[in-house]
């Protein structure tokens, strides 16, 4: 059985149940699991581990590529299996445990986790659990819908558990390009010079003796939770399109733009989707997650090639694309997230990076992660890898949240993930601010005028005026800089009137 | 005359006075000048320009490598020549003008300025003014004690003024390695694979027809303002040495460490100087500015090779090293700052980066630039290029400033230049905090215990406790997070008692 999926014969007697495989994971271990943006995560073994922990408590450090699907982070958090978690997550139950201080969450640039492991500054990884479509004749592991950190986990771990997922298309084989940088300080350049560059192997090469267990599974990836474009995200896309047309007119870009990166989520997806109705053509992507919009752009004849670390689609799109994979395969590569997000490659290719902000301030500093400056939402993910090194770094957000009670443009962000040095363009549905070559005082003027919601514009203008009267390169009324967040916490709204009403009542 | 310094004969009739050359610079122009950390700046032409501006006002955008010596930024600021200035400065008079909003200062990662120019996102450079020891037979420009952005300025500008400085040693020729990355998206890997890699030319290659004027000068570079090690900087060096010895013992580093980078300034210089009395050997540097400590380490037999973008020395060291240059030359390279600081190379080589903080917070976020969150000190310089991409990113500072009235460890930094993601180790004279693999709550505990000055430790511990009682991944009492800075502004001290006394009086 499974001859086509476990092609190396001597490994077939290592096929065991998920429960049996999970027994290899012991209390206190560091476990590296496949999975990136709800794609290609190991499914049966973590479920079995959570099941066991309910009877027989244990704690592990769990490292993945990025977020997991199938409610795995929820299940593991609720079974209290996680003592430490890195480098990214999106689950409400795990988020609650992180913010309560029950799970130590280490929020990392996605390209850096395996560098830290490789140099033994964190870790070591005791065991890796990797979802695969197949094990090759040589014992190589063929990943499924994501690569993430799986290759380095398998290479660095003492033991590897492979979950062969029969529901994942066998045709995924050949899509992956596994290249691992050499050790420092003797490292050679990473030879990616265009999104199409194939530089590695189509499987993860490890000593087959390290494969300690193989588990057969059939559960599908979870669908993407990205929402379809709405009026506001369409406006954001419209502002960006207009901006790019202007750049083309000025001769700074051509109609093929530069290779595109877009962060995960509704707004970035909508922006890319918006390129369908533009004169831009022969586009390429060099991104981390390939979403619905990637395939919409392929189908519209706009996109020539897409490189990523995972494919995360809505249910409808998944059912359209996956059975039709051979049609797209020649125009796709999935890479380790270390390579998809590598500063060296991002800078070399000259990406246009489009990422989502939770809030930004009048000087263009970005908060991507912390609600109210304190509570973790998801994590910085790959946004820092891209924003710092991109040809052009763009951040998008809706101008308000919580029905208008929260302004996404604030005097000072309550947490900084990206400094103004790494931010060229900010966009809301109200407009776009081009910050290139501007000093902080100039940035404040254009951000307030172009991006702030009308409900907050007067208050921001007043803040800017009073701050500037105190002087400074980056003027602030320091005792008032975070007062909008304090007001929100107390009254439920950043609006001064609301606060006054709340205090009066 | 000047046959050995202007070796291309047909250029010799372009030799003019500084005043005449300065006339090529007109109101509204963008000017790119050589100069990096007080080394190798053009000297006579900017002086003549300031002189002229006093009679006949004009404004320019001035872009350099980094800071200028010979009080040039002061002279230009006082003559009101500067409308815009980038990417770095250290001058008190210019600083005053920046903080008053009179000069628009654009504070950039030092590796990025020429990327923005090359892609025409800022600029264009109308004219370049470059200090040189010689012009070669082919018309190539041989820089002096710094490369900085000079090569790209000369290549991108419409016209070039060359200042031949007869006081700069002719033996500097051969020290430089000029390599400019190709245009994106068709860029090839930058082939630096070790600090010693020579990948370019020993001169800046431009069309000699662009050389519009040559000026002969004799003024020396200014001396470094770095102070000698004191008790506190020696303690900081001691903590770091102990830490590195521990890393070697753990097998994570060898006694040759990784290539070293150290930011400009007294503390980083003292830390490097401290390596003289350690078992570390065969060290290499891949840094931006080579200071006294580089040559101390050469002389002590500790250092094998140093790559930088400039040489900035104290008067004593300058007089010892420069006449003896042939002795050091085979172990030195000066590169464009784009290459000395390039994310691709920094990450590949796996640098240990040591940079100076103005203040850091309980979570390890770093403020390198803004006093009180508003007033520019110098600029971010290359610290971001190195901290983000290093094998290990270290920040050092004294635990207090202003005679103890300012704590360098605060609840929340008033300005963020480096986020906690980019900070592995923080050190004060009180101790060292190893933040690798720690979640924010854990970081707070170790930073307060190890790095805070005893005068502020109880207040920080109290803040941490009250913040954690509110929950969150990165707990804060948001309305109080910047209160230490507000108190300093009002009472002249971060100490609560001082503030109470000031309010009572």
Interface residues (C-beta under 8 A of the other chain):
Chain A: X84 X98 X99 X100 X101 X104 X105 X106 X107 X108 X109 X112 X115 X116 X119 X120 X121 X122 X184 X185 X186 X187 X188 X189 X190 X191 X193 X194 X250 X251 X252 X258 X259 X342 X343 X344 X347 X348 X349 X350 X365 X370 X372 X373 X374 X375 X376 X380 X384 X388 X389 X391 X392 X414 X415 X416 X417 X418 X419 X421 X424 X436 X437 X438 X439 X441 X442 X467 X468 X470 X471 X472 X473 X474 X475 X476 X478 X479 X481 X482 X483 X485 X486 X489
Chain B: X84 X98 X99 X100 X101 X104 X105 X106 X107 X108 X109 X112 X115 X116 X119 X120 X121 X122 X184 X185 X186 X187 X188 X189 X190 X191 X193 X194 X250 X251 X252 X258 X259 X342 X343 X344 X347 X348 X349 X350 X365 X370 X372 X373 X374 X375 X376 X380 X384 X388 X389 X391 X392 X414 X415 X416 X417 X418 X419 X421 X424 X436 X437 X438 X439 X441 X442 X467 X468 X470 X471 X472 X473 X474 X475 X476 X478 X479 X481 X482 X483 X485 X486 X489
